[in-house]
Amino acid sequence: MTPRLRIVFAGTPEFAVPPLEALHAAGHDLVAAYTQPDRPAGRGQALTASPVKRRALEFGLAIEQPATLRTPDALERLRAFGADLMVVVAYGLILPQAVLDVPRLGCWNIHASLLPRWRGAAPIQRAILAGDVVTGITIMQMEAGLDTGPVLLMRETLIGSRELAGELHDRLSRMGAEAIVAAIGAWQAGRITPVPQPVEGATYAAKLSKAEARIDWSQPAVAIDRQVRAFNPWPVAETAWNGRQLRIWQCEPEPSGAGAAPGTVLESSSDRIVVATGDGALRLLQLQQAGRRAMSAAEFLNANTLAGARLG
């Protein structure tokens, strides 16, 4: 019988919950969960536990929430768990070399891209923005560099032509859960050899900012469509209409729009809102005015008119 590993898990957002659940279901000895400190959230700004903390408490795990891992105390607390392996998924803290050296097998990271493409904080959104057709999950042996460590296992998947970042996020989270369990099993069976990442093809997935959400209607329709899909559910692509914010949650490119100034509403009737871009046009499917709920184009047009309007 393959021995169970003593595993310390480190993760914070919803993306990390399925891998935590998968390791628990696989019977490994989860000895602690490291996660970000509780943060103010919601209208009342009450301190709120991370998704990983909430699930880890249900499993009865020890919870560690250090503000930094660079103190002697944090290092000693980690050593005390006697872990064979630390599994890291979107944790949010940089692991110094001293921490990487603590577990017997080191620290393994679940990363939502096919490394070395899209190292960094926002690989899912950057892949959609760039028009990538394929992405996936990489299980990587962590080292001091940013997502530069040797690859232990990769799983590929196609990006759907209409797939939103939130949908791809959920798919890759489930893939990561399956991949980390498979990687541990393959390592225990002696079937894994770490492979150094190639130098060629490395790209950086910078953290998203709200400033990127503003739509430039002079861009081609296909580029704006990617922006809308990449920024759903955050920060949500937006434009201006009558001096007010108008968020675009979903859209699709259309071939029309030649000759009209970018941002011009070409059609505004029934359930069709079509806007000219720098190349082609965009049909808006789901919109949201500031302070209102998101609604379909048909619902929006029941209460508003966009005929002849210029967005942006």
C-alpha positions as CSV (number, residue, x, y, z in Angstrom):
1,M,0.0,0.0,0.0
2,T,1.3,3.5,-0.9
3,P,2.0,5.4,2.2
4,R,0.1,8.6,2.9
5,L,2.0,11.9,2.7
6,R,2.0,14.5,5.4
7,I,0.9,17.6,3.5
8,V,0.7,21.3,4.4
9,F,-1.7,23.1,2.1
10,A,-1.3,26.7,1.2
11,G,-4.0,28.6,-0.7
12,T,-6.6,31.4,-0.3
13,P,-9.3,31.9,-3.0
14,E,-12.0,29.7,-4.3
15,F,-9.7,28.4,-7.0
16,A,-7.7,26.5,-4.3
17,V,-10.7,24.8,-2.7
18,P,-11.1,21.9,-5.1
19,P,-7.4,20.9,-4.8
20,L,-7.8,20.9,-1.0
21,E,-10.9,18.8,-1.3
22,A,-9.2,16.4,-3.7
23,L,-6.2,15.8,-1.4
24,H,-8.5,15.2,1.5
25,A,-10.6,12.7,-0.5
26,A,-7.4,10.9,-1.7
27,G,-6.6,10.1,2.0
28,H,-3.4,12.1,2.4
29,D,-2.6,13.4,5.9
30,L,-3.4,17.1,5.7
31,V,-1.7,18.5,8.7
32,A,-2.3,22.3,8.3
33,A,-3.8,24.9,5.9
34,Y,-2.0,28.1,5.4
35,T,-4.1,31.0,4.1
36,Q,-4.3,34.8,4.0
37,P,-5.4,36.6,7.1
38,D,-9.1,37.4,7.4
39,R,-10.0,40.5,5.4
40,P,-12.9,43.1,5.6
41,A,-15.5,42.3,3.1
42,G,-19.1,43.3,2.1
43,R,-21.0,46.4,2.9
44,G,-20.4,46.1,6.6
45,Q,-16.7,45.4,6.1
46,A,-16.8,42.5,8.6
47,L,-13.7,40.4,8.9
48,T,-14.2,37.4,6.5
49,A,-12.4,34.1,6.3
50,S,-11.0,33.0,3.0
51,P,-12.7,30.1,1.1
52,V,-9.8,27.9,1.9
53,K,-10.0,28.6,5.6
54,R,-13.7,27.9,5.7
55,R,-13.3,24.5,4.0
56,A,-10.2,23.6,6.0
57,L,-12.0,24.2,9.2
58,E,-14.7,21.8,8.1
59,F,-11.9,19.2,7.7
60,G,-10.6,20.0,11.2
61,L,-7.2,21.2,10.0
62,A,-4.9,23.5,11.9
63,I,-5.1,27.0,10.4
64,E,-2.1,29.2,9.9
65,Q,-2.5,32.8,8.8
66,P,0.8,34.6,9.0
67,A,1.2,38.0,7.5
68,T,4.6,37.0,6.3
69,L,6.7,33.8,6.1
70,R,10.0,35.6,6.5
71,T,10.2,35.5,10.3
72,P,12.0,32.9,12.4
73,D,8.7,32.2,14.2
74,A,6.8,31.4,11.0
75,L,9.6,29.1,9.9
76,E,9.6,27.2,13.2
77,R,5.9,26.8,13.1
78,L,6.1,25.3,9.6
79,R,8.9,22.9,10.6
80,A,6.8,21.7,13.6
81,F,4.3,20.2,11.2
82,G,6.9,17.7,9.9
83,A,5.4,17.8,6.4
84,D,6.6,15.7,3.5
85,L,5.2,18.1,1.0
86,M,3.7,21.6,0.8
87,V,1.1,22.1,-1.9
88,V,0.6,25.7,-2.9
89,V,-2.3,27.1,-4.9
90,A,-2.9,30.9,-5.3
91,Y,-1.7,31.4,-1.7
92,G,-0.8,35.1,-2.1
93,L,2.5,35.2,-0.2
94,I,6.0,34.8,-1.6
95,L,7.7,31.7,-0.2
96,P,11.4,32.4,0.6
97,Q,14.0,29.8,0.0
98,A,14.1,28.9,3.7
99,V,10.4,27.9,3.5
100,L,10.8,26.0,0.2
101,D,13.5,23.9,1.9
102,V,11.4,22.8,4.9
103,P,9.2,20.0,3.6
104,R,11.1,16.8,2.7
105,L,9.9,16.9,-0.9
106,G,9.8,20.7,-1.2
107,C,6.9,22.7,-2.3
108,W,4.7,21.9,-5.3
109,N,2.6,24.6,-7.0
110,I,-0.6,24.2,-9.1
111,H,-0.4,26.9,-11.8
112,A,-3.2,27.7,-14.3
113,S,-1.2,27.8,-17.5
114,L,1.2,25.7,-19.6
115,L,4.4,27.1,-18.2
116,P,6.6,28.9,-19.2
117,R,3.7,30.7,-20.9
118,W,1.9,33.1,-18.5
119,R,4.0,33.1,-15.4
120,G,2.5,35.4,-12.8
121,A,-0.7,36.4,-11.1
122,A,-3.4,36.4,-13.9
123,P,-2.7,33.5,-16.3
124,I,-6.3,32.7,-17.0
125,Q,-7.3,36.3,-18.0
126,R,-4.1,36.9,-19.9
127,A,-4.6,33.8,-22.0
128,I,-8.1,34.9,-23.1
129,L,-6.9,38.4,-23.7
130,A,-4.1,37.1,-26.0
131,G,-6.5,34.9,-27.9
132,D,-4.8,31.7,-26.9
133,V,-6.5,28.6,-28.1
134,V,-5.0,26.2,-25.6
135,T,-4.2,26.5,-21.9
136,G,-4.0,24.1,-19.0
137,I,-2.5,23.2,-15.6
138,T,1.1,22.8,-14.6
139,I,2.3,21.1,-11.4
140,M,5.6,22.6,-10.7
141,Q,8.4,22.1,-8.2
142,M,8.8,25.6,-6.6
143,E,12.0,27.5,-6.5
144,A,12.9,31.1,-5.7
145,G,12.1,32.5,-9.2
146,L,8.6,33.5,-10.2
147,D,7.0,30.3,-11.6
148,T,10.3,29.2,-13.0
149,G,10.7,25.7,-11.3
150,P,10.9,22.3,-13.0
151,V,7.6,20.9,-14.4
152,L,6.3,17.7,-12.8
153,L,3.1,17.2,-14.7
154,M,1.0,19.1,-17.3
155,R,-2.6,18.9,-18.4
156,E,-3.9,20.7,-21.5
157,T,-7.4,22.0,-22.4
158,L,-8.9,24.0,-25.2
159,I,-10.2,27.5,-24.4
160,G,-13.8,27.7,-25.6
161,S,-14.4,30.4,-28.3
162,R,-17.1,32.0,-26.1
163,E,-15.7,30.9,-22.7
164,L,-15.6,33.5,-19.9
165,A,-12.7,33.9,-17.5
166,G,-15.0,32.7,-14.6
167,E,-15.9,29.6,-16.5
168,L,-12.3,28.8,-17.4
169,H,-11.3,29.5,-13.8
170,D,-13.7,26.9,-12.5
171,R,-12.6,24.3,-15.1
172,L,-8.9,24.8,-14.4
173,S,-9.5,24.6,-10.7
174,R,-11.1,21.2,-11.1
175,M,-8.3,20.1,-13.5
176,G,-5.7,21.3,-10.9
177,A,-7.4,19.2,-8.2
178,E,-7.2,16.1,-10.4
179,A,-3.6,16.9,-11.5
180,I,-2.1,17.3,-8.1
181,V,-3.5,14.0,-6.9
182,A,-2.2,12.3,-10.1
183,A,1.2,14.0,-9.7
184,I,1.6,12.7,-6.1
185,G,0.6,9.2,-7.1
186,A,3.0,9.2,-10.1
187,W,5.8,10.5,-7.9
188,Q,5.1,7.7,-5.3
189,A,5.2,5.2,-8.2
190,G,8.5,6.5,-9.4
191,R,7.0,7.8,-12.7
192,I,7.8,11.5,-12.4
193,T,11.0,13.2,-13.5
194,P,11.2,17.0,-13.1
195,V,11.7,18.7,-16.4
196,P,13.3,22.2,-16.5
197,Q,11.2,24.8,-18.2
198,P,12.4,26.0,-21.6
199,V,13.8,29.5,-21.9
200,E,11.8,30.1,-25.1
201,G,8.1,31.0,-24.9
202,A,8.1,32.6,-21.4
203,T,5.5,35.3,-20.9
204,Y,4.4,37.3,-17.9
205,A,0.7,37.4,-16.7
206,A,0.6,40.7,-14.8
207,K,-2.0,41.3,-12.1
208,L,-5.3,42.8,-13.5
209,S,-6.1,46.4,-12.8
210,K,-9.5,48.2,-13.1
211,A,-7.9,50.7,-15.5
212,E,-7.6,47.9,-18.1
213,A,-11.4,47.4,-18.0
214,R,-12.1,50.6,-20.0
215,I,-13.1,49.7,-23.6
216,D,-11.3,51.4,-26.5
217,W,-13.9,51.1,-29.3
218,S,-11.2,51.8,-31.9
219,Q,-9.9,48.3,-31.2
220,P,-11.1,45.4,-33.4
221,A,-14.3,43.7,-32.3
222,V,-12.5,40.4,-31.7
223,A,-10.1,42.2,-29.3
224,I,-12.9,43.9,-27.4
225,D,-14.7,40.6,-27.2
226,R,-11.7,39.0,-25.6
227,Q,-11.4,41.8,-23.1
228,V,-15.1,41.4,-22.1
229,R,-14.7,37.6,-21.7
230,A,-11.3,37.9,-19.8
231,F,-12.7,40.5,-17.4
232,N,-15.9,38.6,-16.5
233,P,-16.4,38.4,-13.5
234,W,-13.7,41.0,-12.5
235,P,-13.0,43.8,-13.1
236,V,-15.8,43.8,-15.8
237,A,-15.2,45.7,-19.1
238,E,-16.8,49.1,-19.1
239,T,-17.6,52.1,-21.2
240,A,-19.3,55.4,-20.8
241,W,-22.9,56.3,-21.9
242,N,-24.3,59.8,-21.2
243,G,-21.5,60.4,-18.8
244,R,-22.3,57.3,-16.7
245,Q,-20.6,54.0,-16.4
246,L,-21.9,51.1,-18.5
247,R,-20.5,47.7,-17.8
248,I,-20.5,45.1,-20.5
249,W,-20.7,41.5,-19.1
250,Q,-21.2,39.6,-22.3
251,C,-21.1,40.3,-26.1
252,E,-20.3,38.7,-29.4
253,P,-18.6,40.0,-32.6
254,E,-20.6,40.8,-35.7
255,P,-19.2,41.5,-39.2
256,S,-21.1,44.8,-39.7
257,G,-19.9,48.3,-38.7
258,A,-17.9,49.5,-41.7
259,G,-17.9,53.3,-42.1
260,A,-19.3,54.2,-38.7
261,A,-17.2,55.9,-36.0
262,P,-16.0,53.5,-33.3
263,G,-18.5,53.4,-30.4
264,T,-21.5,54.4,-32.5
265,V,-24.6,52.4,-31.7
266,L,-25.6,50.9,-35.1
267,E,-28.7,49.1,-33.9
268,S,-30.9,49.4,-30.9
269,S,-34.1,47.5,-31.2
270,S,-35.9,44.5,-29.7
271,D,-33.0,42.5,-28.2
272,R,-30.2,43.8,-30.4
273,I,-27.7,46.4,-29.4
274,V,-24.9,46.5,-32.0
275,V,-21.9,48.9,-31.6
276,A,-19.3,49.8,-34.2
277,T,-15.6,49.2,-33.5
278,G,-12.3,49.8,-35.2
279,D,-12.9,46.6,-37.2
280,G,-16.3,45.0,-37.3
281,A,-19.0,45.5,-34.7
282,L,-20.0,44.1,-31.3
283,R,-23.4,42.9,-30.3
284,L,-23.9,43.6,-26.6
285,L,-25.8,40.8,-24.8
286,Q,-25.6,41.7,-21.1
287,L,-25.2,45.2,-19.7
288,Q,-25.2,46.9,-16.3
289,Q,-25.7,50.6,-15.4
290,A,-24.0,51.9,-12.3
291,G,-26.1,51.1,-9.3
292,R,-28.3,48.6,-11.2
293,R,-28.2,44.9,-11.7
294,A,-26.9,43.3,-14.8
295,M,-29.6,42.7,-17.5
296,S,-30.0,41.3,-20.9
297,A,-30.1,43.6,-24.0
298,A,-33.9,43.1,-24.2
299,E,-34.4,44.1,-20.6
300,F,-32.1,47.1,-21.0
301,L,-33.9,48.4,-24.0
302,N,-37.3,48.1,-22.3
303,A,-36.2,51.0,-20.0
304,N,-33.6,52.8,-22.2
305,T,-32.9,53.9,-25.7
306,L,-29.5,53.8,-27.3
307,A,-30.5,54.9,-30.8
308,G,-27.9,57.1,-32.3
309,A,-25.8,57.0,-29.1
310,R,-22.0,57.1,-29.0
311,L,-20.3,55.0,-26.3
312,G,-17.0,55.8,-24.7
